[in-house]
């Protein structure tokens, strides 16, 4: 390239403005540079590349699309493809990246993977391109995360194969200002870490990411404990701990870690959506309101903020507003599968089954391993009494997350609806084995055993549960029903009275059961 003195000064000024984030100034100066006659095609291509970069930095990709259409270099075509991707032109982006005979760079492979992922029906191709991108650049952490998300669990030590013999990337100097001495460029700073240190760090973090993606939270927590203290106490490390506890349905502990993480890094936005869901489960409306207030103030245009808003309004039973908030999150990030799943849950609550199904299927297309979407579809079909279809969805969810006591409980309930009683019993027992703190499978097992006239076994399960959860009125009602069935009227009456004391709102139901008890006793002695 042979720039004139004016062109060279303009180029330096543009690069300096970009470095200082003076984007409007960079665009103005670069447009002046572009309007200068070019001495060669190489000069023209460089100006074109720089102008496209300015438009992209200024978040005006539609302008970049227009000017970069004629780009002749691979770098220029990459920027054109990036601008097309950002404006939704997936076909044009892919066409620009896949020219015959051209080998893609790491960034090109990664962008092509994103194009395939966003297409929805090309996840397999996306995985291939993410793997190629990671091979070309073993420091491309986000490619590894994507592969884990899609179920490609590579050994992190092999994925991050970088050693000290790998040449370092070129040092990028800041643009020189007119008053600087061009004969004495600054010396590059020697990095304090070797590549092997970086490889080891990414490998250890990669193992945590892989274990969480495989729904192995206990192993992930164990791996997190082996990391250096500064990693464990960082916002990222604390959020990984929180996510592991979230996946174990230990929401109280998850909330503690999320709170520590956001105190450590108040600027953090990532993971705040899952934090809000943990607050939703624990019905902490005040904390959820505070989180929403801060998020609206600091990150109004982030999709996580609108997931938080959706969870807040969902907790207030304002379903319509919650749905609007989740849709706003989707609008800001069309690949936000979690927002789709939560939106589906709201539609399911209002029995708008067609809309719920659309949301769940969209979540599955984006992230085939999102078990919440499979569970949602299963629950939808169950409510419609389409038990075979529900079984397929519940099994799919269980295959993704086989250690979920909750999913196994729903699977067992569905088996019972299909009169597959032994499969239901097996599912409930497995759920109890996985999480003894979860009362649902033991309650469901007790009810089913009673239906099968295995009343002594049923009472054994329910009485054990009563000792652990002595304030659950519905538990006493079920025990009372079994005692009545066995002819133990006094024990049944005591259970019904205890249930009434715990929850007087059930007065009419309990009164009806007591009356049935008296009728049965009268018949017994008449």
Buried (B, 14 or more C-beta within 10 A) or exposed (E): BEBEEEBEBBBBBBBBBBEEEBBEBBBBBBBBBBEBEBEEEEBBBBBBBBBBBBBBBBEBBEBBBEBBBEBEBBBBBBBBBBBBBBBEBBEBBBBBBEEEEEEBBBBBBBBBBBBBBBBBEBBEBBBBBBBBBBBBBBBBBEBBBBBBBBBBEBEBBEBBEBEEEEEEEEEEEEBBEEEEEEEEEEEEEEEEEEBEEBBBBBBBBBBBBBBBBBBBBEBBBEBBEEBEEEBBEBBBBBBBBBBBBBBBBBBEBBBBBBBBBBEBBEEBBEBBBBBBBBBBBBEBEEBBBEBBEBBBEEBEEBBBBBBBBBBBBBBEEBBEBBBBBBBBBBEBBBBBBBBBBBBBBBBBBEEBBEBBBBBBBBBBBBBBBBBBBBBBBBBBBBEEEBBEBBBBBBBBBBEBBBBBBBBBBBBBBBBBBEEBBEBBBBBBBBBBEBBEEBBBBBBBBBBBBBEBEBBEBBBEBBEEBBEEEEEBBEBBBBBBBBBBBBEBBEBBBBBBBBBBEBBEEBEEBBEEBBEEBEEBBEEEEE
